[in-house]
Amino acid sequence: MNALLLWLHIGFAIFALGPVTAATVSTPRFIRARNVDVLRYLNRTTRAYAIASVGVFLFGALLGREFLGRPYLSVSMTLFIVAAVLLFIVERDQRTAIRVLGDENPDDDAKAQTARIAMLSGLVSVIWLVILVLMVWGDPSPTP
């Protein structure tokens, strides 16, 4: 059973976290280009893969159920929740940018959303890397 949970955990990490990170990181470029069609696509991608990333958390928690008191898992789970909240904010800013750019108002170029999305998506990427390091070098062996 643990082998299946590990496969699901790693599979969801690869196939959910990678696309959501790529979609959020590339969003500011298309806001600056005022390409609303691509922004709509990136927003749908962000929403779908952010929801799918819950599988990473779920299968990881099931896999590490006997080690949940370990600091590396507690920190990883907390960071994951922080990243999920940040993704929620990024998705909201994507919707705002789409609405603003769709109004065809030349005065508003969604600079606030561009900066915030760039900052938060970069932070989410760093959080994923920290979690990866914690998962690779965490010690799941029982303490004597």
Backbone torsions as a table, in degrees:
resi	resn	phi	psi	omega
1	MET	NA	-39.7	179.3
2	ASN	-63.2	-35.0	179.3
3	ALA	-64.8	-41.2	178.0
4	LEU	-64.9	-43.8	178.7
5	LEU	-62.4	-39.2	178.3
6	LEU	-64.3	-43.6	177.9
7	TRP	-61.4	-44.1	179.4
8	LEU	-65.3	-41.6	179.1
9	HIS	-61.2	-49.5	-179.2
10	ILE	-68.6	-40.5	178.6
11	GLY	-61.7	-45.7	177.8
12	PHE	-65.0	-36.9	178.7
13	ALA	-62.3	-43.6	-178.7
14	ILE	-70.6	-48.9	-170.8
15	PHE	-88.4	-6.1	176.2
16	ALA	-112.7	-46.8	-175.3
17	LEU	-72.3	-35.7	178.5
18	GLY	-62.0	-54.1	179.9
19	PRO	-64.0	-38.7	-179.7
20	VAL	-66.7	-35.7	177.5
21	THR	-68.1	-44.2	178.9
22	ALA	-62.6	-40.2	-179.4
23	ALA	-66.6	-42.3	-177.5
24	THR	-73.9	-37.3	-178.9
25	VAL	-68.8	-33.1	-178.0
26	SER	-86.6	-8.8	-178.1
27	THR	-58.7	-46.3	-177.2
28	PRO	-57.7	-34.8	179.5
29	ARG	-61.3	-40.5	-177.9
30	PHE	-81.2	-21.5	171.1
31	ILE	-68.3	-46.1	178.6
32	ARG	-61.7	-34.5	178.5
33	ALA	-80.4	-6.5	-179.7
34	ARG	57.8	36.8	-179.7
35	ASN	-94.5	89.9	-173.7
36	VAL	-68.3	-34.2	-180.0
37	ASP	-62.5	-45.2	178.5
38	VAL	-67.7	-36.9	177.9
39	LEU	-61.9	-39.6	176.9
40	ARG	-62.3	-42.7	178.0
41	TYR	-62.7	-45.4	179.8
42	LEU	-64.4	-34.8	177.8
43	ASN	-66.5	-44.2	176.9
44	ARG	-63.6	-39.9	178.3
45	THR	-63.5	-45.8	179.2
46	THR	-59.4	-47.2	-177.9
47	ARG	-62.6	-47.6	-176.4
48	ALA	-64.4	-46.8	-176.2
49	TYR	-77.8	-25.0	173.8
50	ALA	-66.8	-40.0	176.2
51	ILE	-66.2	-41.7	179.1
52	ALA	-65.1	-27.9	-179.1
53	SER	-66.5	-16.0	174.9
54	VAL	-60.1	-29.2	176.7
55	GLY	-61.1	-34.9	177.0
56	VAL	-60.3	-47.7	-179.4
57	PHE	-64.5	-47.7	-176.9
58	LEU	-61.4	-52.1	-178.0
59	PHE	-69.6	-30.9	175.2
60	GLY	-66.5	-41.6	178.2
61	ALA	-66.0	-40.7	177.3
62	LEU	-65.8	-39.3	-179.7
63	LEU	-66.8	-40.6	-176.7
64	GLY	-99.0	21.8	-173.4
65	ARG	-54.6	-32.4	-179.5
66	GLU	-85.1	-7.6	-179.2
67	PHE	-117.2	15.5	-173.2
68	LEU	-61.5	-19.1	178.2
69	GLY	-81.7	-7.7	-179.0
70	ARG	-71.0	140.1	-177.8
71	PRO	-58.6	-39.6	-176.9
72	TYR	-64.5	-33.6	177.6
73	LEU	-76.4	-38.8	178.0
74	SER	-62.8	-43.4	179.0
75	VAL	-65.9	-43.5	-179.9
76	SER	-61.6	-44.3	-179.4
77	MET	-66.9	-39.1	177.3
78	THR	-64.3	-45.0	178.3
79	LEU	-62.7	-37.0	178.6
80	PHE	-63.3	-42.3	178.6
81	ILE	-64.1	-40.9	176.4
82	VAL	-60.9	-44.5	179.1
83	ALA	-62.9	-38.4	178.8
84	ALA	-64.0	-40.9	177.6
85	VAL	-64.5	-42.1	178.2
86	LEU	-63.3	-38.4	176.9
87	LEU	-64.5	-35.9	176.1
88	PHE	-61.5	-42.9	178.6
89	ILE	-65.7	-41.8	178.3
90	VAL	-61.8	-43.9	-179.9
91	GLU	-62.7	-40.7	177.1
92	ARG	-62.7	-42.8	178.4
93	ASP	-66.9	-33.3	175.2
94	GLN	-62.2	-45.2	178.0
95	ARG	-61.6	-40.8	178.7
96	THR	-63.2	-43.8	179.5
97	ALA	-62.8	-39.5	178.1
98	ILE	-63.0	-44.4	179.5
99	ARG	-64.1	-45.2	-178.5
100	VAL	-64.3	-46.6	-178.6
101	LEU	-72.3	-25.3	178.4
102	GLY	-73.9	-17.0	179.8
103	ASP	-77.1	-10.9	179.7
104	GLU	60.3	27.8	175.9
105	ASN	-86.0	114.1	-176.2
106	PRO	-68.8	-16.1	-179.3
107	ASP	-77.0	-29.5	-177.0
108	ASP	-105.7	112.7	-178.4
109	ASP	-110.7	16.5	175.8
110	ALA	61.0	34.9	179.5
111	LYS	-62.8	-37.6	179.7
112	ALA	-62.1	-43.6	179.2
113	GLN	-67.6	-38.7	-179.9
114	THR	-59.4	-48.2	-178.3
115	ALA	-66.0	-45.1	-177.4
116	ARG	-66.7	-41.4	178.8
117	ILE	-64.0	-42.2	179.4
118	ALA	-62.1	-44.3	-178.6
119	MET	-66.7	-49.4	-175.7
120	LEU	-69.5	-37.1	178.8
121	SER	-68.7	-34.9	173.9
122	GLY	-64.7	-40.5	178.2
123	LEU	-65.4	-41.2	176.9
124	VAL	-61.3	-40.4	178.4
125	SER	-61.8	-42.4	178.1
126	VAL	-65.4	-39.3	177.8
127	ILE	-61.6	-42.6	177.8
128	TRP	-59.3	-41.0	179.9
129	LEU	-66.4	-40.5	178.0
130	VAL	-63.2	-43.0	177.7
131	ILE	-61.9	-41.2	177.7
132	LEU	-59.6	-45.6	178.6
133	VAL	-61.1	-43.5	178.8
134	LEU	-63.1	-37.6	-179.7
135	MET	-71.0	-36.9	-178.4
136	VAL	-74.3	-42.7	-175.2
137	TRP	-102.7	6.2	174.5
138	GLY	-68.3	154.4	-176.8
139	ASP	-110.0	99.1	-179.8
140	PRO	-83.2	-1.4	-178.5
141	SER	-71.3	144.4	-179.9
142	PRO	-65.7	144.1	177.4
143	THR	-79.6	144.2	-177.4
144	PRO	-73.5	NA	NA
